[in-house]
Amino acid sequence: MVDSVGTGEVDETLRAVQEAVARHDWTVALDLARALRFDDPRHEAERLDLESEAAWWVGRLEDCITAREEAYRRYDELGDHRRAGQCAVWLWEHHTMCARPAVAGGWLRRARRALDTDEECVEHGNLLLREAETAHGSAELERAIGLATRALELGRRLRSADLEAEALQTIGRILLDQGELDAGMGHMDEAMLFAVEGRLRPYSTGKVYCSLIAACEEIGDFDRAAEWTEVTSRWSGQHPFAIFPGICRVHRALVLKRRGSLEEAEREAERACEELGQSHVANSAAAYAEVGDIRRRLGQLDRAEEAFNRSQEIRGGPCGGLAILRVAQGRVDEAMTIVTECTAKQANRLGRASMLPLVVQVAVAAGELEVAERALGELGAIVEDFGTPNLRATERSTRGRLELARHDPAARDTLQQAVDAWRELDVPYEEATARTLLGQALRAAGDEQAATASFAGAARLFDQIGARLDAQQVVGDTGSRPRPSGLTEREVEVLQLIAGGLTNNEIASELFLSAKTVSRHLSNIFTKIGVSSRAGATAFAFEHRLVRPRR
């Protein structure tokens, strides 16, 4: 992070620290810096700045903050506003990583005060970029792109590769949110060239690498992500103690998960948890959530629960992946609460595009089809604006799921399109899921032979990637009889319990639902099977051999 250290004559012992930093020998630099003390206030300020830099790179973020805050104080006392301002900019970054937005905001204001009248310097450009990031996070996109553009122009005037590259990636991310995908990714690819050419400091290299891969994930451009992932991995291997390798591992785990390499993805995400645990709070929560989702796909529900709980402890709230685990556990009402809260917190349209399919999946499981319809409508509008192949495939799967729940014959064609799209994109888990839904739609249409073939294809894919629980469930679907009168799996469960003599409250307790949800299921069941009483429903259950023995 340190752009340069000192001007004029430098103490030889301080020069040794500078040289260790220059060759990225962070542990040696930290040990040397901590062994020194200077009476000269400028040398001491520079020593503290170097100590902070080295502490950051070995993942000791609190030590980094302590040294940086003291360096800021000393530069401020010296009247060195550029260096004081730069320290304040880094302190915004550090406290943001520790999930302390109020403290970070205070440091950004100090940086503005220090650099407000000194605009023709790299430090001022770094301030502009952090202000752009803050505006971007608040959805002030026009202001954000104006600030980032000023930083880009400044970087080019000053011939600062770091400032230019970081500004390009910042503009790229904002353009993506404005729906300008080609321009946005073009800016980010250009920023990556600086990194590939070796013209950037480690911090800028890591920021540009990981930001681009995260953007690829958001828009579903996984071919581009895969192209850059190997470069990222090589860079990460050269900085084993850095914060950014841990973040990059989270992105790499996502790429591996998409390819169907679930066990390798789990290992990579677990390493990210270890590396980020003491250095980057927000991203360590994301890493644990990724571990949870991978374990859910592997069928390890108890271990998935552990990972999601750890993520929730860190971030102070649940993530969308936990909602899908709750559905798998039969705790659908909890899932509905979680996914509703998570979506409400997501203002970014691409971020919402990743949440809305979960809303539909959970809402369908809960029988809340109007909620699912609204979520699908919003997803469709986002897909129309962004239109990437990944988003279009997601929309087909999501639409087909809802059409299936509504007993709409169009579900067969929609889900076949989803299967074809995921196969073309080479995303085996999503293809297998779409095949499972297609099998259900074919069965509902009375085409048992085609349904069995679709289920068998899904089971093979799930088995190949190690999603054993999904594979077992599909095999169960393959051998089961069609559910009568268009009843859903959940409605059959409720009907079986009605026939067993349970009250609505007892059914709610048995299935981890609310009494309100049970009442809604009961109303749907009565309508579908053409009865008006529990006695009539019980008779229907016996007639169609749906009654199960009570444990």
BANUNU-206694 format. One record per residue (C-alpha): residue in one letter; residue number from 0; x, y, z. Coordinates in steps of 0.02 Angstrom, whole numbers, always signed. Layout:
a / NUM / X / Y / Z
...
END
This chain:
m / 0 / +0 / +0 / +0
v / 1 / +143 / +121 / +37
d / 2 / +181 / +217 / -124
s / 3 / +351 / +277 / -67
v / 4 / +443 / +301 / +96
g / 5 / +523 / +463 / +144
t / 6 / +619 / +593 / +47
g / 7 / +796 / +650 / +62
e / 8 / +920 / +566 / +178
v / 9 / +859 / +403 / +256
d / 10 / +933 / +312 / +405
e / 11 / +1020 / +152 / +348
t / 12 / +921 / +44 / +470
l / 13 / +760 / +115 / +401
r / 14 / +824 / +80 / +226
a / 15 / +835 / -105 / +270
v / 16 / +649 / -105 / +311
q / 17 / +612 / -15 / +147
e / 18 / +709 / -146 / +51
a / 19 / +617 / -290 / +136
v / 20 / +452 / -208 / +91
a / 21 / +510 / -180 / -88
r / 22 / +548 / -366 / -110
h / 23 / +384 / -412 / -22
d / 24 / +474 / -500 / +122
w / 25 / +336 / -449 / +242
t / 26 / +387 / -552 / +394
v / 27 / +565 / -486 / +391
a / 28 / +502 / -309 / +362
l / 29 / +386 / -321 / +511
d / 30 / +521 / -389 / +626
l / 31 / +645 / -256 / +572
a / 32 / +520 / -113 / +589
r / 33 / +467 / -167 / +763
a / 34 / +648 / -176 / +821
l / 35 / +677 / +7 / +778
r / 36 / +632 / +172 / +862
f / 37 / +683 / +346 / +802
d / 38 / +695 / +511 / +894
d / 39 / +678 / +599 / +728
p / 40 / +488 / +621 / +707
r / 41 / +490 / +596 / +518
h / 42 / +590 / +436 / +525
e / 43 / +477 / +371 / +662
a / 44 / +322 / +412 / +560
e / 45 / +397 / +321 / +410
r / 46 / +444 / +172 / +519
l / 47 / +265 / +159 / +584
d / 48 / +197 / +170 / +406
l / 49 / +311 / +27 / +352
e / 50 / +266 / -75 / +506
s / 51 / +83 / -53 / +463
e / 52 / +113 / -107 / +283
a / 53 / +202 / -266 / +334
a / 54 / +74 / -308 / +469
w / 55 / -66 / -293 / +341
w / 56 / +16 / -416 / +223
v / 57 / +45 / -548 / +356
g / 58 / -139 / -536 / +406
r / 59 / -118 / -444 / +572
l / 60 / -247 / -312 / +537
e / 61 / -270 / -243 / +713
d / 62 / -81 / -220 / +730
c / 63 / -85 / -137 / +558
i / 64 / -220 / -15 / +616
t / 65 / -129 / +30 / +777
a / 66 / +32 / +72 / +684
r / 67 / -58 / +165 / +544
e / 68 / -158 / +273 / +665
e / 69 / +3 / +323 / +753
a / 70 / +87 / +359 / +585
y / 71 / -59 / +470 / +537
r / 72 / -44 / +568 / +700
r / 73 / +142 / +597 / +674
y / 74 / +125 / +649 / +491
d / 75 / -16 / +766 / +541
e / 76 / +93 / +846 / +675
l / 77 / +232 / +867 / +547
g / 78 / +112 / +956 / +430
d / 79 / +139 / +822 / +297
h / 80 / -39 / +824 / +233
r / 81 / -10 / +706 / +88
r / 82 / +56 / +567 / +198
a / 83 / -70 / +600 / +334
g / 84 / -209 / +597 / +204
q / 85 / -144 / +434 / +130
c / 86 / -139 / +354 / +303
a / 87 / -319 / +409 / +330
v / 88 / -369 / +332 / +163
w / 89 / -290 / +166 / +213
l / 90 / -374 / +175 / +382
w / 91 / -542 / +190 / +292
e / 92 / -495 / +31 / +199
h / 93 / -438 / -60 / +356
h / 94 / -592 / -19 / +461
t / 95 / -706 / -62 / +315
m / 96 / -625 / -233 / +311
c / 97 / -661 / -251 / +497
a / 98 / -846 / -208 / +467
r / 99 / -835 / -40 / +558
p / 100 / -921 / +76 / +436
a / 101 / -942 / +223 / +556
v / 102 / -758 / +224 / +604
a / 103 / -709 / +204 / +421
g / 104 / -818 / +352 / +374
g / 105 / -732 / +460 / +503
w / 106 / -562 / +420 / +430
l / 107 / -623 / +459 / +254
r / 108 / -678 / +631 / +312
r / 109 / -507 / +659 / +389
a / 110 / -427 / +609 / +224
r / 111 / -537 / +735 / +132
r / 112 / -486 / +873 / +253
a / 113 / -301 / +832 / +233
l / 114 / -304 / +822 / +42
d / 115 / -442 / +944 / -3
t / 116 / -324 / +1081 / -63
d / 117 / -191 / +966 / -138
e / 118 / -277 / +887 / -287
e / 119 / -131 / +852 / -405
c / 120 / -60 / +700 / -315
v / 121 / -86 / +512 / -310
e / 122 / -147 / +523 / -130
h / 123 / -292 / +633 / -185
g / 124 / -332 / +507 / -322
n / 125 / -338 / +368 / -193
l / 126 / -459 / +474 / -91
l / 127 / -571 / +500 / -244
l / 128 / -578 / +312 / -273
r / 129 / -633 / +275 / -94
e / 130 / -765 / +410 / -105
a / 131 / -821 / +331 / -269
e / 132 / -834 / +161 / -184
t / 133 / -937 / +236 / -44
a / 134 / -1054 / +321 / -169
h / 135 / -1067 / +159 / -268
g / 136 / -1117 / +65 / -111
s / 137 / -1253 / +194 / -80
a / 138 / -1318 / +172 / -259
e / 139 / -1263 / +350 / -307
l / 140 / -1198 / +286 / -472
e / 141 / -1180 / +452 / -565
r / 142 / -1082 / +530 / -423
a / 143 / -977 / +372 / -407
i / 144 / -928 / +367 / -589
g / 145 / -888 / +554 / -588
l / 146 / -767 / +530 / -442
a / 147 / -687 / +376 / -519
t / 148 / -667 / +463 / -687
r / 149 / -576 / +609 / -603
a / 150 / -461 / +481 / -520
l / 151 / -429 / +397 / -689
e / 152 / -384 / +562 / -772
l / 153 / -269 / +606 / -626
g / 154 / -184 / +436 / -634
r / 155 / -148 / +458 / -818
r / 156 / -82 / +635 / -795
l / 157 / +33 / +578 / -654
r / 158 / +78 / +416 / -745
s / 159 / +29 / +313 / -593
a / 160 / -9 / +135 / -653
d / 161 / -86 / +89 / -484
l / 162 / -206 / +235 / -482
e / 163 / -253 / +211 / -665
a / 164 / -285 / +23 / -645
e / 165 / -387 / +42 / -485
a / 166 / -489 / +181 / -566
l / 167 / -523 / +74 / -719
q / 168 / -587 / -70 / -611
t / 169 / -694 / +49 / -506
i / 170 / -773 / +125 / -662
g / 171 / -798 / -51 / -732
r / 172 / -896 / -107 / -580
i / 173 / -1006 / +48 / -585
l / 174 / -1040 / +26 / -772
l / 175 / -1096 / -153 / -738
d / 176 / -1225 / -90 / -615
q / 177 / -1285 / +34 / -746
g / 178 / -1316 / -111 / -865
e / 179 / -1168 / -72 / -980
l / 180 / -1091 / -246 / -975
d / 181 / -972 / -235 / -1123
a / 182 / -902 / -67 / -1071
g / 183 / -889 / -120 / -890
m / 184 / -795 / -280 / -924
g / 185 / -688 / -191 / -1053
h / 186 / -628 / -69 / -919
m / 187 / -590 / -213 / -802
d / 188 / -495 / -312 / -934
e / 189 / -390 / -158 / -968
a / 190 / -354 / -142 / -782
m / 191 / -299 / -324 / -780
l / 192 / -168 / -291 / -913
f / 193 / -73 / -181 / -791
a / 194 / -70 / -326 / -668
v / 195 / -16 / -455 / -797
e / 196 / +124 / -339 / -853
g / 197 / +189 / -332 / -674
r / 198 / +167 / -142 / -664
l / 199 / +63 / -138 / -506
r / 200 / +102 / -147 / -321
p / 201 / +39 / -304 / -233
y / 202 / -111 / -215 / -159
s / 203 / -173 / -147 / -325
t / 204 / -138 / -315 / -409
g / 205 / -245 / -408 / -284
k / 206 / -385 / -281 / -287
v / 207 / -399 / -282 / -477
y / 208 / -386 / -472 / -491
c / 209 / -518 / -510 / -361
s / 210 / -635 / -371 / -414
l / 211 / -639 / -433 / -593
i / 212 / -673 / -613 / -543
a / 213 / -812 / -556 / -426
a / 214 / -888 / -456 / -569
c / 215 / -881 / -610 / -682
e / 216 / -977 / -707 / -551
e / 217 / -1109 / -571 / -536
i / 218 / -1148 / -568 / -721
g / 219 / -1117 / -753 / -749
d / 220 / -968 / -731 / -866
f / 221 / -881 / -887 / -802
d / 222 / -776 / -913 / -958
r / 223 / -691 / -747 / -924
a / 224 / -676 / -790 / -740
a / 225 / -593 / -956 / -781
e / 226 / -473 / -867 / -901
w / 227 / -413 / -752 / -763
t / 228 / -424 / -876 / -618
e / 229 / -260 / -963 / -658
v / 230 / -170 / -796 / -662
t / 231 / -249 / -753 / -495
s / 232 / -196 / -920 / -421
r / 233 / -15 / -895 / -475
w / 234 / -13 / -722 / -397
s / 235 / -93 / -788 / -237
g / 236 / +39 / -923 / -222
q / 237 / +174 / -789 / -220
h / 238 / +89 / -700 / -74
p / 239 / +40 / -841 / +45
f / 240 / +9 / -728 / +195
a / 241 / -88 / -592 / +104
i / 242 / -270 / -549 / +132
f / 243 / -311 / -550 / -52
p / 244 / -264 / -733 / -82
g / 245 / -397 / -780 / +44
i / 246 / -525 / -675 / -48
c / 247 / -469 / -746 / -214
r / 248 / -493 / -921 / -144
v / 249 / -676 / -882 / -112
h / 250 / -695 / -835 / -295
r / 251 / -598 / -988 / -351
a / 252 / -712 / -1098 / -245
l / 253 / -862 / -1025 / -336
v / 254 / -785 / -1065 / -505
l / 255 / -747 / -1243 / -449
k / 256 / -923 / -1264 / -380
r / 257 / -995 / -1209 / -545
r / 258 / -889 / -1336 / -637
g / 259 / -954 / -1473 / -522
s / 260 / -788 / -1499 / -429
l / 261 / -876 / -1492 / -261
e / 262 / -746 / -1575 / -150
e / 263 / -605 / -1468 / -221
a / 264 / -715 / -1314 / -202
e / 265 / -745 / -1358 / -20
r / 266 / -559 / -1372 / +14
e / 267 / -525 / -1204 / -68
a / 268 / -665 / -1117 / +28
e / 269 / -606 / -1194 / +193
r / 270 / -431 / -1125 / +161
a / 271 / -508 / -955 / +129
c / 272 / -595 / -964 / +298
e / 273 / -428 / -996 / +383
e / 274 / -335 / -858 / +290
l / 275 / -471 / -726 / +314
g / 276 / -517 / -768 / +493
q / 277 / -404 / -638 / +572
s / 278 / -391 / -513 / +431
h / 279 / -549 / -479 / +334
v / 280 / -709 / -501 / +432
a / 281 / -836 / -473 / +293
n / 282 / -754 / -593 / +172
s / 283 / -725 / -726 / +304
a / 284 / -914 / -728 / +328
a / 285 / -934 / -750 / +140
a / 286 / -807 / -891 / +142
y / 287 / -902 / -985 / +278
a / 288 / -1065 / -960 / +184
e / 289 / -984 / -1034 / +29
v / 290 / -925 / -1184 / +130
g / 291 / -1103 / -1205 / +193
d / 292 / -1178 / -1203 / +18
i / 293 / -1049 / -1326 / -49
r / 294 / -1080 / -1445 / +97
r / 295 / -1268 / -1433 / +68
r / 296 / -1241 / -1486 / -112
l / 297 / -1132 / -1628 / -51
g / 298 / -1277 / -1683 / +59
q / 299 / -1184 / -1644 / +221
l / 300 / -1327 / -1548 / +302
d / 301 / -1261 / -1549 / +481
r / 302 / -1089 / -1486 / +427
a / 303 / -1173 / -1358 / +314
e / 304 / -1269 / -1296 / +466
e / 305 / -1105 / -1272 / +561
a / 306 / -1030 / -1168 / +422
f / 307 / -1185 / -1059 / +399
n / 308 / -1193 / -1031 / +588
r / 309 / -1013 / -971 / +587
s / 310 / -1050 / -854 / +441
q / 311 / -1202 / -787 / +533
e / 312 / -1101 / -755 / +692
i / 313 / -975 / -652 / +594
r / 314 / -1092 / -551 / +483
g / 315 / -1230 / -531 / +614
g / 316 / -1366 / -605 / +503
p / 317 / -1404 / -751 / +386
c / 318 / -1366 / -767 / +201
g / 319 / -1474 / -830 / +58
g / 320 / -1389 / -1000 / +53
l / 321 / -1452 / -1037 / +228
a / 322 / -1631 / -1020 / +165
i / 323 / -1604 / -1163 / +40
l / 324 / -1530 / -1270 / +180
r / 325 / -1686 / -1235 / +282
v / 326 / -1793 / -1295 / +136
a / 327 / -1690 / -1456 / +128
q / 328 / -1721 / -1477 / +315
g / 329 / -1908 / -1451 / +294
r / 330 / -1905 / -1286 / +390
v / 331 / -1990 / -1188 / +253
d / 332 / -2063 / -1046 / +356
e / 333 / -1890 / -1006 / +425
a / 334 / -1823 / -1010 / +248
m / 335 / -1955 / -885 / +193
t / 336 / -1908 / -765 / +333
i / 337 / -1722 / -778 / +293
v / 338 / -1737 / -754 / +106
t / 339 / -1856 / -607 / +127
e / 340 / -1737 / -517 / +245
c / 341 / -1584 / -551 / +137
t / 342 / -1668 / -487 / -21
a / 343 / -1730 / -329 / +65
k / 344 / -1550 / -285 / +110
q / 345 / -1490 / -303 / -70
a / 346 / -1508 / -141 / -168
n / 347 / -1390 / -184 / -311
r / 348 / -1488 / -256 / -459
l / 349 / -1359 / -389 / -500
g / 350 / -1353 / -435 / -317
r / 351 / -1543 / -450 / -316
a / 352 / -1534 / -558 / -473
s / 353 / -1437 / -686 / -371
m / 354 / -1565 / -682 / -230
l / 355 / -1729 / -683 / -327
p / 356 / -1715 / -864 / -388
l / 357 / -1696 / -914 / -206
v / 358 / -1852 / -815 / -163
v / 359 / -1950 / -910 / -296
q / 360 / -1882 / -1079 / -239
v / 361 / -1926 / -1047 / -57
a / 362 / -2094 / -966 / -97
v / 363 / -2145 / -1115 / -204
a / 364 / -2096 / -1234 / -63
a / 365 / -2201 / -1129 / +56
g / 366 / -2349 / -1120 / -61
e / 367 / -2331 / -931 / -75
l / 368 / -2353 / -926 / -264
e / 369 / -2398 / -741 / -273
v / 370 / -2233 / -699 / -187
a / 371 / -2144 / -811 / -311
e / 372 / -2234 / -725 / -456
r / 373 / -2176 / -552 / -401
a / 374 / -1997 / -610 / -379
l / 375 / -1998 / -692 / -550
g / 376 / -2065 / -531 / -628
e / 377 / -1922 / -430 / -554
l / 378 / -1795 / -561 / -608
g / 379 / -1864 / -556 / -785
a / 380 / -1843 / -368 / -793
i / 381 / -1662 / -379 / -736
v / 382 / -1627 / -516 / -864
e / 383 / -1700 / -408 / -1002
d / 384 / -1580 / -268 / -954
f / 385 / -1423 / -372 / -931
g / 386 / -1461 / -525 / -1037
t / 387 / -1308 / -633 / -1003
p / 388 / -1322 / -819 / -1046
n / 389 / -1305 / -866 / -862
l / 390 / -1445 / -749 / -809
r / 391 / -1557 / -811 / -950
a / 392 / -1529 / -992 / -898
t / 393 / -1567 / -945 / -718
e / 394 / -1728 / -859 / -772
r / 395 / -1783 / -1013 / -872
s / 396 / -1754 / -1129 / -723
t / 397 / -1842 / -1009 / -605
r / 398 / -1991 / -983 / -720
g / 399 / -2006 / -1169 / -750
r / 400 / -2008 / -1203 / -563
l / 401 / -2154 / -1083 / -538
e / 402 / -2248 / -1146 / -691
l / 403 / -2231 / -1322 / -623
a / 404 / -2303 / -1267 / -456
r / 405 / -2449 / -1185 / -548
h / 406 / -2479 / -1345 / -651
d / 407 / -2448 / -1244 / -808
p / 408 / -2414 / -1357 / -960
a / 409 / -2288 / -1227 / -1019
a / 410 / -2170 / -1292 / -884
r / 411 / -2111 / -1434 / -997
d / 412 / -2048 / -1318 / -1135
t / 413 / -1977 / -1191 / -1013
l / 414 / -1880 / -1323 / -914
q / 415 / -1816 / -1407 / -1072
q / 416 / -1747 / -1236 / -1123
a / 417 / -1665 / -1223 / -950
v / 418 / -1587 / -1396 / -967
d / 419 / -1518 / -1351 / -1139
a / 420 / -1451 / -1184 / -1078
w / 421 / -1361 / -1257 / -926
r / 422 / -1288 / -1398 / -1031
e / 423 / -1222 / -1270 / -1156
l / 424 / -1144 / -1171 / -1012
d / 425 / -1071 / -1332 / -938
v / 426 / -1145 / -1307 / -764
p / 427 / -1186 / -1485 / -707
y / 428 / -1273 / -1451 / -540
e / 429 / -1395 / -1327 / -616
e / 430 / -1423 / -1440 / -767
a / 431 / -1463 / -1586 / -651
t / 432 / -1582 / -1479 / -549
a / 433 / -1671 / -1422 / -708
r / 434 / -1681 / -1603 / -767
t / 435 / -1762 / -1651 / -601
l / 436 / -1894 / -1516 / -621
l / 437 / -1920 / -1566 / -803
g / 438 / -1949 / -1745 / -747
q / 439 / -2084 / -1686 / -628
a / 440 / -2167 / -1584 / -766
l / 441 / -2163 / -1731 / -886
r / 442 / -2237 / -1845 / -754
a / 443 / -2377 / -1721 / -718
a / 444 / -2415 / -1723 / -905
g / 445 / -2428 / -1912 / -902
d / 446 / -2268 / -1947 / -1000
e / 447 / -2192 / -2069 / -875
q / 448 / -2061 / -2138 / -996
a / 449 / -1989 / -1965 / -1033
a / 450 / -1999 / -1919 / -849
t / 451 / -1899 / -2074 / -800
a / 452 / -1766 / -2032 / -929
s / 453 / -1753 / -1854 / -865
f / 454 / -1738 / -1913 / -685
a / 455 / -1605 / -2039 / -734
g / 456 / -1502 / -1905 / -822
a / 457 / -1515 / -1793 / -669
a / 458 / -1462 / -1933 / -552
r / 459 / -1308 / -1971 / -659
l / 460 / -1253 / -1789 / -656
f / 461 / -1281 / -1771 / -469
d / 462 / -1184 / -1931 / -438
q / 463 / -1039 / -1877 / -550
i / 464 / -1011 / -1716 / -452
g / 465 / -1038 / -1795 / -281
a / 466 / -1209 / -1719 / -243
r / 467 / -1263 / -1884 / -165
l / 468 / -1416 / -1823 / -71
d / 469 / -1487 / -1745 / -229
a / 470 / -1448 / -1905 / -324
q / 471 / -1537 / -2012 / -195
q / 472 / -1689 / -1898 / -199
v / 473 / -1699 / -1906 / -388
v / 474 / -1686 / -2096 / -384
g / 475 / -1831 / -2091 / -261
d / 476 / -1930 / -1983 / -382
t / 477 / -1892 / -2104 / -523
g / 478 / -1969 / -2250 / -432
s / 479 / -2118 / -2162 / -352
r / 480 / -2296 / -2156 / -415
p / 481 / -2369 / -1993 / -482
r / 482 / -2452 / -1888 / -348
p / 483 / -2642 / -1881 / -377
s / 484 / -2742 / -1725 / -424
g / 485 / -2587 / -1620 / -450
l / 486 / -2541 / -1620 / -265
t / 487 / -2367 / -1558 / -222
e / 488 / -2249 / -1660 / -114
r / 489 / -2282 / -1545 / +34
e / 490 / -2471 / -1557 / +9
v / 491 / -2458 / -1747 / +12
e / 492 / -2364 / -1736 / +177
v / 493 / -2499 / -1625 / +251
l / 494 / -2637 / -1740 / +185
q / 495 / -2553 / -1893 / +261
l / 496 / -2549 / -1807 / +431
i / 497 / -2731 / -1754 / +415
a / 498 / -2775 / -1935 / +382
g / 499 / -2674 / -1979 / +536
g / 500 / -2791 / -1872 / +641
l / 501 / -2673 / -1727 / +679
t / 502 / -2736 / -1551 / +709
n / 503 / -2667 / -1402 / +613
n / 504 / -2556 / -1354 / +759
e / 505 / -2489 / -1532 / +773
i / 506 / -2454 / -1536 / +585
a / 507 / -2364 / -1369 / +599
s / 508 / -2253 / -1439 / +736
e / 509 / -2220 / -1600 / +640
l / 510 / -2169 / -1511 / +479
f / 511 / -2087 / -1356 / +556
l / 512 / -2219 / -1242 / +479
s / 513 / -2331 / -1107 / +547
a / 514 / -2515 / -1142 / +579
k / 515 / -2554 / -1010 / +446
t / 516 / -2453 / -1104 / +315
v / 517 / -2537 / -1269 / +361
s / 518 / -2708 / -1186 / +342
r / 519 / -2660 / -1123 / +170
h / 520 / -2599 / -1296 / +117
l / 521 / -2763 / -1371 / +182
s / 522 / -2864 / -1250 / +77
n / 523 / -2762 / -1293 / -78
i / 524 / -2783 / -1479 / -46
f / 525 / -2973 / -1466 / -26
t / 526 / -2983 / -1370 / -190
k / 527 / -2874 / -1492 / -287
i / 528 / -2958 / -1653 / -227
g / 529 / -3134 / -1580 / -227
v / 530 / -3183 / -1602 / -44
s / 531 / -3242 / -1481 / +90
s / 532 / -3197 / -1569 / +252
r / 533 / -3056 / -1660 / +341
a / 534 / -3160 / -1818 / +335
g / 535 / -3171 / -1805 / +146
a / 536 / -2984 / -1774 / +135
t / 537 / -2950 / -1926 / +245
a / 538 / -3060 / -2035 / +133
f / 539 / -2964 / -1971 / -20
a / 540 / -2798 / -2015 / +63
f / 541 / -2854 / -2194 / +99
e / 542 / -2927 / -2213 / -75
h / 543 / -2763 / -2163 / -157
r / 544 / -2653 / -2261 / -35
l / 545 / -2570 / -2105 / +34
v / 546 / -2593 / -2149 / +218
r / 547 / -2431 / -2187 / +305
p / 548 / -2412 / -2276 / +473
r / 549 / -2381 / -2161 / +623
r / 550 / -2214 / -2182 / +709
END
